[in-house]
Amino acid sequence: MVRICAMLLVMATASLIFAAPAQADTGKDLIQVCGQSASLCNSDFQSDQLAPLLKANACMPADTGKAQTDIVAWLGKHPKTAERAITVAVKAASRALWPCKK
C-alpha cells in the first residue's frame, strides 16, 4: 500500500512539472486561463509561442502586465478572433491595440 501511494505521489508530481506553460491553445482559452490564474496567464505570455510574437511589435507598451491585460480584454470583446489559435489571436490583438505607424 505504501509503495502504491509513493508511486502515485511521484506520478502526480511529474504531471505538475510537465504541465507548465502554454495552457491555452486559443485566444478564448487564454481569456479563461488569465481569469483563473495570473501566474498561468503570465506563463502563457512568456511561452515560446507568444514571447517572440509580442517582442516583434515595437509599438507595444513597455509595461508587459498592462499589455497582457489589454490583450486579454481586447480578445474578450472580439470573440470571433478569440476562437482562433493563440498565436493568431494574440497577434491580431497586438496589432489592433498598438499599430506601428512609422
C-alpha positions in Angstrom: 0.0 0.0 0.0 2.8 2.4 0.9 4.5 1.6 -2.4 1.4 2.4 -4.4 0.9 5.7 -2.6 4.5 6.7 -3.2 4.2 5.8 -6.9 1.0 7.9 -7.2 2.8 10.8 -5.5 5.7 10.6 -7.9 3.3 10.4 -10.9 1.2 13.4 -9.6 4.4 15.4 -9.1 5.7 14.6 -12.6 2.4 15.7 -14.1 2.6 19.0 -12.3 6.1 19.6 -13.6 5.3 18.8 -17.2 2.0 20.8 -17.2 3.8 24.2 -17.3 3.4 27.0 -19.9 1.1 27.2 -22.8 -2.0 26.2 -21.0 -4.0 28.0 -23.7 -4.4 26.8 -27.3 -6.8 29.6 -28.4 -7.4 33.2 -27.5 -10.6 32.0 -25.8 -8.5 29.6 -23.7 -6.1 32.4 -22.9 -9.0 34.5 -21.6 -10.1 31.7 -19.3 -6.6 30.9 -18.1 -6.0 34.6 -17.3 -9.3 34.8 -15.5 -8.3 31.9 -13.2 -4.6 32.5 -12.5 -2.3 35.5 -13.0 0.7 33.1 -12.8 -0.5 30.8 -15.5 -1.5 33.8 -17.6 1.9 35.3 -17.4 3.4 31.9 -18.1 1.4 31.6 -21.3 2.5 35.1 -22.4 6.2 34.1 -21.6 5.9 30.9 -23.7 8.0 30.2 -26.8 4.8 30.8 -28.8 3.9 34.3 -27.6 7.0 36.0 -26.2 8.7 36.4 -29.7 5.5 37.4 -31.2 4.9 40.2 -28.7 8.6 41.4 -28.9 8.1 41.8 -32.6 5.6 44.6 -32.0 7.9 47.6 -31.3 4.9 49.8 -30.6 3.6 47.7 -27.7 3.9 49.4 -24.3 6.9 48.6 -22.1 4.6 47.6 -19.2 4.1 44.0 -20.0 1.5 43.4 -17.3 -0.7 46.2 -18.7 -0.1 45.0 -22.2 -1.2 41.4 -21.3 -4.3 42.8 -19.5 -5.2 44.9 -22.6 -4.7 41.9 -25.0 -7.0 39.7 -22.9 -9.6 42.5 -22.6 -9.5 43.1 -26.4 -9.9 39.3 -27.1 -12.9 39.3 -24.7 -14.5 42.0 -26.9 -13.7 40.2 -30.1 -15.0 36.6 -29.7 -14.5 35.5 -33.3 -10.8 36.4 -33.2 -10.6 34.8 -29.7 -11.7 31.5 -31.2 -8.6 31.3 -33.3 -5.2 29.8 -32.4 -3.5 31.6 -29.6 -0.7 33.0 -31.8 -3.2 34.3 -34.4 -5.5 35.8 -31.8 -2.8 37.5 -29.8 -1.0 38.8 -32.9 -4.4 40.3 -34.1 -5.0 41.9 -30.7 -1.5 43.3 -30.5 -1.7 44.8 -34.0 -5.2 46.3 -33.3 -4.1 47.8 -30.0 -0.7 49.1 -31.0 -0.4 49.6 -34.7 3.0 50.8 -35.7 2.8 53.9 -37.8 6.3 54.7 -38.8 
